[in-house]
C-alpha cells in the first residue's frame, strides 16, 4: 500500500489514492466544491490541501469550519492524527471567552470552529483572516440563506492575502439553482464529483447490501388514513381557489411564509384567513405523517397537543368532523404501528445472526424516537442521539459521549434524529435501518453514509405500503440521480474551460 509522502504529513498515515490526487490538483489552484461519497476521504483532501498551503505560505494559518462541535472535534482529531505539528491545532468554541479566543487565533496554525463562532468573532474584530491561506467549509450544502457560512466566506475572500476555499459535501442538492447558490456564496470556481461507481473510487467503496421490507397498515388505520387524506385534499382544493397551488407540506409552509409577509395593519383580511387555513392543514398533514410512517404512540401524543386548542389552527383542526372521526379511531386503537413490531423482529434476527452487530436506526421525529427506545429495549441495548433543542435534548458534549459509548460497545443500537445523519464518523455501524424515508436526497445520502465506511454494511428500508414512506423514498432516489447528473455536467464544463 502506497502512502502520501509530504513534509507536513506523518509517514504512513494517508493512503495515496488516485482520485484524491486528481482532485487535489484542482483544489490547489481553484476554489472548489468537492462532492464525494461518505467515507471516501473528504477530510483527507482538506488535510492534503492544508499541507500544500502551509508549504507554499509557511507563515500562514488554516481555518476549518463545520456545523457542530462534535463534527469540529472529529476534524481536530483527523488533523492531529495526520499532521506533524503538535499543540497548534486548536478547536475553538463559543464557550471560550472572546479575549482567550483572540490569543488562540494568534497562536494556532490550524483553527477549527463552528461558523457561528467565527462569524461572531469577525463582526466583533476578535479575529482577522488576512493570514489564513485556506478555508475549508464542511457540509457545504448548508451555505444558503442566512447561514453563517455565507458571511464567513465573503469576509474571508475580502480579508485573506492568499485565499483558497475548499467546500466539502456528500450531497449539495438536486437543482441547478441550489448548487449554483452554494457556488456563489462560497466563491466556487470548479466542481469535483465522484460517485460510488466511478472507476477510480470503486476499489475503495465497501459493499452495502440493501434490503426493502414492506408493512401494511391494518384496516382501522387505513380508515383513519382515508379520513385525513380527504380532509387535506379538500383544504388544498379550497386554497387553489385563492391561487395557492401546493403539492406537499413543504409547499404549504412556503405559501404560509409568503402570505404572512403580506399581513400588516389595513391589509386584505383574507390573508389572515389563509394563513390560519394553511396552518390547520399542515397540522392535519403532520398527524397523517405520524400515523402512516412513525408510531401510534407519537400520533396520540400529537393529538393530545391538538386537544389543548392553544391557537386558532388547533381549534380549526379539532372542529373538523372528519379529523375527529380519525382521532377516535386512533385513540381506540390499542396496538402499535406494524413498523414497530417489524423493527423488533429485524433487530432480533440480525443479532441472532451476529451477536456483535452494531445498528443505527434513523427516525425523523423525536416523539417516535422515545417510543422506539422503549420498545427496542426488549430486543437490544438502545441509546438515543438527538439534538440540543426542546425538552430532553442532548447538549453537544452529551452527543459526543453517546457516540463514544456506542462505539465502545455499551450500546449496540443507536436511534437517531436528523442530528445523526450529517458528517459524524460512526465507524462501527454494521447495519443502518431507515425506520422512515425522507424526501431529501441530501439526508438520504447522509444516512446511507453511516455504514460501510470501513467494512461491509447493510441498509434496511422499512416502508409502509401506500403511504408517504414509498413516495418519499422514490422522490429522494430521483433527486439523487438528478444531482449527480448536474454535478457531472458542471465538472465537465470546468475541465473543458481548463482545456480551452
Secondary structure as UniProt FT lines:
FT   TURN            7..8
FT   TURN            11..12
FT   HELIX           18..27
FT   TURN            28..29
FT   STRAND          32..35
FT   TURN            38..39
FT   HELIX           42..56
FT   TURN            58..59
FT   STRAND          61..65
FT   HELIX           69..82
FT   STRAND          89..92
FT   TURN            94..95
FT   HELIX           98..107
FT   STRAND          110..113
FT   HELIX           115..124
FT   TURN            130..131
FT   STRAND          132..137
FT   HELIX           140..142
FT   TURN            145..146
FT   HELIX           148..159
FT   STRAND          165..169
FT   HELIX           176..185
FT   TURN            186..187
FT   STRAND          190..193
FT   TURN            196..197
FT   HELIX           199..202
FT   TURN            203..204
FT   STRAND          208..215
FT   HELIX           219..240
FT   TURN            241..243
FT   HELIX           249..260
FT   TURN            261..262
FT   TURN            265..266
FT   HELIX           270..293
FT   HELIX           296..307
FT   HELIX           312..318
FT   HELIX           321..332
FT   HELIX           338..353
FT   TURN            355..356
FT   STRAND          359..362
FT   HELIX           366..376
FT   TURN            377..379
FT   STRAND          382..385
FT   TURN            391..392
FT   HELIX           396..408
FT   STRAND          413..416
FT   HELIX           418..420
FT   TURN            427..428
FT   STRAND          431..434
FT   HELIX           441..448
FT   TURN            449..450
FT   STRAND          457..464
FT   TURN            465..466
FT   HELIX           468..499
//
